[in-house]
Amino acid sequence: MNKSPDAQRMEKIVSLCKRRGFIFQSSEIYGGLSGCWDYGPLGVELKRNLKNYWWHVIVHERDDVVGMDGSILMNRAVWKASGHEDTFTDPMVDCRSCKARLRTDQVIEKKGGRQCPNCGGKDLTEPRPFNLMFKTYVGATEDESSLTYLRPETAQAIFVQFKNILEVSRKKLPFGIAQIGKAFRNEINPRNFTFRSREFEQMELEYFCRAGEGMRLLDYWLWERLKFYENIGVSRDKLHARKVPDEERAFYSKGTYDIEYDFPFGRQELEGVAYRTDYDLSQHQNASGKSLEYFDEETKQRFVPHVVEPSAGVDRTVLALICEAYSEDEAPDEKGKMETRLVLRFHPRMAPIKCGVFPLLKNNAQLVAKAKEIVDLLRPQMNVFYDEGGAIGRRYRRQDEIGTPFGVTVDFETLGEKDATLRDTVTLRDRDSMKQERVAIKDLAGIITSRIR
Ligand code: GAP
């Protein structure tokens, strides 16, 4: 069967990710571990650029948000109070024919009967709840008293530290607490590359407010978050804000939006923006017996704050960035013949490497020395890559393929051999237009940094 263009595109993306060192299967030499992934040298840079930019926009650029970094393991009581121990489940079905374990929503409904999507078998068990939290034991004994879970979301650490952070930061409502960190879910069917993983990272903001402000702030944060995705290079027409209908929403939420992206495998959730009311803080206050109230000095009232939560997935956003950036166009090869060029058109802000530096010839000591000087000049301000191997066209292509937005070439003009007025100038190549401009070495850092930010 012929694969659809979208399926082919996804295959090419997965293969590029491995070939160029963005993402590898975890424990690959042992056959992998389903739902777990390792980020290679370029993947880790992309991921860091994303997390740093989120932190910059959400924490550093605002007066009303502070950060924290909570532990992954927490007292089991947290997960009891939050409701995760009893209700963080997906309904699961087993196929008795092929032994596949399926999420109930993956089962095919045909003429009133249920069918396994794997083997077509009809002998399926009734749906039963499956808790998605990974269990673990703290300390030397492995019994109920030492049981806890790897956190399935980072948010709960924020709720249980609410009072401490309120006291030390001396913030007034509305204010937020932000966190980036790992989360773990024993997904029944991890799939679509990194999209549904068992270990992943979240970027979560809990924005605390008065009850009357919740619905307005829900809309405010939806628009702020849509703007964020545009600022990292995700095109607006591939982003969608879906209002989650009443029957799908958590019972305590008064309003939720899913921000969705058109991946090659379909429109899927990138981030949830939810108005969670005072549910979480009230649950922890009741279960712990410790007050999590806020004292409003203006009205002299004490109350449990409400919260609006934009919760984004790092790995899903990285995948969206790669899918968005992946493109093929036509460009001339060394001999002027047109060939297919593979380009990752990352926003310069997100690109793992900002600038490639190339001496025209590797066996010319002066060209090499000048190129290395330029590397030293740029390195304090950006991630640069020096490459002297192969024809210059091939070196450009290698950088295009990993999304490096700028390329600097040191040639004989740079040495002033042909025209003294061109001494200490280089060509600066733009990845997308492939146009080259001649710029003075002393202006390079300023020009490139102004185009990255
Ligand atoms: N604190 C709220 C919360 O965790 P969620 O909708 O379950 O809400 C938030 O998760 C985000 O975390 C999702 O929008 C998604 O980006 C990311 N996420 C959730 N499960 C994931 C998984 N199995 N693999 C990768 N990312 C996941």
Residues whose N, C-alpha, C, O or C-beta is under 5 A from the ligand:
A	BS01	GAP	P152 E153 A155 R185 E187 T194 F195 R196 S197 F200 Q202 E269 L270 E271 G272 S311 A312 G313 R316
